[in-house]
């Protein structure tokens, strides 16, 4: 159940949030909101794979 919810969230993240790796964003130059989005995407992806 938990894994399925995170897989759905991961799919939504892919559609809603921009891909910073394609834009070659430098993490040291990222704004706080960009860091929050990266952290959120990382957390959701980690939990969807477990």
C-alpha positions in Angstrom: 0.0 0.0 0.0 2.7 2.5 1.0 4.9 1.6 -1.9 2.0 2.1 -4.4 1.3 5.6 -3.0 4.9 6.6 -3.4 5.0 5.2 -7.0 2.0 7.4 -7.8 3.7 10.4 -6.2 6.8 9.7 -8.2 4.8 9.7 -11.4 3.3 13.0 -10.4 6.7 14.5 -9.6 7.9 13.5 -13.1 5.0 15.4 -14.7 4.8 18.4 -12.3 8.4 19.3 -11.3 11.2 20.3 -13.7 14.2 18.0 -14.2 17.2 19.8 -12.9 19.6 17.2 -14.1 18.6 17.9 -17.7 19.2 21.6 -17.1 22.6 20.9 -15.5 21.7 22.8 -12.4 24.7 23.4 -10.1 23.5 22.5 -6.6 25.7 25.2 -5.0 23.9 27.9 -7.1 20.4 26.4 -6.5 17.8 28.5 -4.7 16.2 27.2 -1.5 13.0 26.3 -3.3 15.0 24.3 -5.9 16.8 22.4 -3.1 13.5 21.6 -1.4 12.1 20.2 -4.7 15.2 18.1 -5.2 14.9 16.8 -1.6 11.3 16.0 -2.1 11.9 14.2 -5.3 14.7 12.2 -3.8 12.7 11.2 -0.7 9.7 10.1 -2.9 11.9 8.2 -5.3 13.8 6.4 -2.4 10.5 5.3 -0.8 8.9 4.2 -4.1 11.9 1.8 -4.7 11.9 0.2 -1.2 
